Amino acid sequence: MLKKFKMSAKNLTTTRGIVLSAMFLAIFAVLGIFKIPIPPAALQNRLTLTFAATAAAAMVLGPVPAMIVGGCGDILGYMLNQGGGAYFPGFTISAMLAGLLYGIFLYQRDKKHMLWWTMLAVFVITLFVNMVLNTFWLSVMYAKAYSFFAIERIIKNIIAYPIHVIVIFALYMLIEKTGIRKKYQ
């Protein structure tokens, strides 16, 4: 496990690794522009594809760069957000944690079991980051009970889970075809 962190951190010491991280960050920003509303929309639940950029960074570069891409992507997304809304650092922590978890589950995994690792990564992130942590951040941010947000977020995350798995696994297959992952393993 520690070896993964050292190898992924080493990717940030090369020009190629830094440029690739910046490219994933740019992709994150572009994907953040597109928001798909998910009913019930009382709390403005929406699905973005920013997770794909973080997961791709995790698959190629590992947990440390993916964590940075997630955190910086959240801040950059706030700056580029035209829909308004206040910045809340809790969501940046969540984005960094998601990048870290994607890296732990998806970095240096064999093709044979990648679908299972993808399903597990998305499940853990959905349960602990999206359901527990992000719901807590919303309750703190809006000074409302945790349960007020929890029901709607359960529905949103049930809808989002298979979408995340399919997109990340398809992205993995695409990354494997390019052979870029082998350069950073």
C-alpha positions in Angstrom: 0.0 0.0 0.0 2.8 2.4 0.9 4.6 1.5 -2.3 1.5 2.7 -4.3 1.7 6.1 -2.6 5.4 6.4 -3.2 5.1 5.5 -6.9 2.2 7.8 -7.4 3.9 10.7 -5.7 6.9 10.1 -7.9 4.7 10.7 -10.9 4.4 14.3 -9.7 8.2 14.7 -9.9 8.3 14.4 -13.7 7.3 16.9 -16.3 5.1 14.3 -18.0 3.3 13.5 -14.8 2.7 17.1 -13.9 1.4 17.9 -17.4 -0.9 14.8 -17.4 -2.2 15.9 -14.0 -2.9 19.4 -15.4 -4.7 17.8 -18.4 -6.9 15.7 -16.0 -7.6 18.9 -14.1 -8.6 20.7 -17.3 -10.9 17.8 -18.2 -12.4 18.0 -14.7 -13.2 21.7 -15.2 -14.8 21.1 -18.6 -16.9 18.2 -17.4 -18.0 20.3 -14.4 -19.8 22.7 -16.8 -22.3 20.0 -17.8 -24.9 19.2 -15.1 -27.6 16.6 -15.4 -30.6 17.2 -13.0 -31.7 14.2 -11.0 -35.2 14.1 -9.6 -36.5 14.9 -7.1 -35.0 18.3 -7.7 -36.0 20.1 -4.5 -32.4 20.3 -3.4 -31.0 20.7 -6.9 -29.5 17.2 -7.1 -27.5 16.9 -10.2 -25.0 14.5 -11.8 -21.7 15.7 -13.3 -19.0 13.7 -14.9 -16.2 15.2 -13.0 -15.7 11.9 -11.2 -14.4 10.5 -14.5 -11.4 12.9 -14.6 -10.5 12.0 -11.0 -10.9 8.3 -11.7 -8.8 8.5 -14.8 -6.1 10.4 -12.9 -6.2 7.6 -10.3 -5.9 4.8 -12.8 -3.0 6.4 -14.7 -1.1 8.3 -12.0 -2.2 6.9 -8.7 -3.8 8.1 -5.4 -1.6 11.2 -4.7 -2.1 12.9 -8.1 -5.8 11.9 -8.1 -6.2 13.4 -4.7 -4.7 16.7 -5.9 -6.7 16.7 -9.1 -9.9 16.1 -7.1 -9.2 18.9 -4.6 -7.9 21.4 -7.2 -10.8 20.5 -9.5 -13.3 21.2 -6.8 -11.8 24.7 -6.2 -11.5 25.4 -9.9 -15.1 24.2 -10.4 -16.2 26.7 -7.8 -14.4 29.5 -9.6 -15.9 28.6 -12.9 -19.3 27.9 -11.6 -21.8 30.2 -13.2 -24.8 28.9 -11.2 -23.7 30.6 -8.1 -23.4 29.1 -4.6 -21.0 29.5 -1.8 -17.6 27.8 -1.5 -17.5 25.2 1.2 -14.1 23.6 2.0 -15.8 20.4 3.2 -16.6 19.5 -0.4 -13.0 20.0 -1.3 -12.0 17.5 1.4 -14.6 15.1 0.0 -13.2 15.5 -3.6 -9.7 14.9 -2.3 -10.8 11.8 -0.4 -12.6 10.5 -3.5 -9.4 10.9 -5.5 -7.4 9.1 -2.8 -9.9 6.2 -2.7 -10.1 5.9 -6.5 -6.3 5.7 -6.5 -6.2 3.1 -3.8 -8.8 0.9 -5.6 -7.9 1.5 -9.2 -4.2 2.2 -9.5 -2.1 -0.8 -10.7 -4.9 -3.2 -10.9 -5.0 -6.1 -13.4 -7.5 -6.1 -16.2 -9.1 -9.4 -15.1 -10.5 -7.9 -11.9 -10.9 -4.3 -12.9 -14.7 -4.3 -13.1 -14.9 -5.6 -9.5 -12.4 -3.0 -8.3 -14.4 -0.3 -10.1 -17.6 -1.5 -8.5 -16.0 -1.6 -5.0 -14.4 1.9 -5.5 -17.6 3.5 -6.6 -19.5 1.7 -3.7 -17.1 2.9 -1.0 -17.0 6.5 -2.4 -20.8 6.5 -2.8 -21.4 5.3 0.7 -18.8 7.1 2.7 -18.0 10.2 0.7 -21.2 11.0 -1.1 -23.8 9.7 1.4 -22.1 10.3 4.8 -19.6 13.1 4.3 -21.3 15.2 1.7 -24.6 14.9 3.4 -23.0 16.0 6.6 -21.4 19.0 4.8 -24.8 20.0 3.5 -26.4 19.8 6.9 -23.6 22.0 8.3 -23.7 24.4 5.4 -27.5 24.9 5.5 -28.0 24.4 9.2 -30.6 21.7 8.7 -31.0 18.2 10.0 -28.9 15.4 8.4 -32.0 13.5 7.7 -33.4 16.4 5.7 -30.8 15.8 3.0 -30.3 12.0 3.5 -33.4 10.8 1.7 -33.0 12.7 -1.5 -29.3 11.9 -1.5 -30.1 8.2 -1.2 -32.2 8.4 -4.4 -29.6 10.4 -6.2 -26.8 8.0 -5.4 -28.8 4.9 -6.3 -29.3 6.5 -9.7 -25.7 7.6 -10.0 -24.0 4.3 -8.9 -24.5 2.3 -12.1 -23.7 5.4 -14.2 -20.4 5.9 -12.3 -19.4 2.2 -12.7 -20.2 2.1 -16.4 -18.4 5.4 -17.2 -15.3 4.5 -15.1 -15.0 1.0 -16.5 -15.4 2.3 -20.1 -12.8 4.9 -19.4 -10.5 2.1 -18.1 -10.9 0.1 -21.3 -10.1 3.3 -23.3 -7.0 4.0 -21.2 -5.9 0.4 -21.6 -6.1 0.7 -25.4 -3.9 3.8 -25.4 -1.3 2.0 -23.3 -0.7 5.2 -21.3 -1.2 3.4 -18.0 1.9 1.2 -18.5 4.1 4.3 -18.6 3.2 5.3 -15.0 3.0 1.9 -13.3 
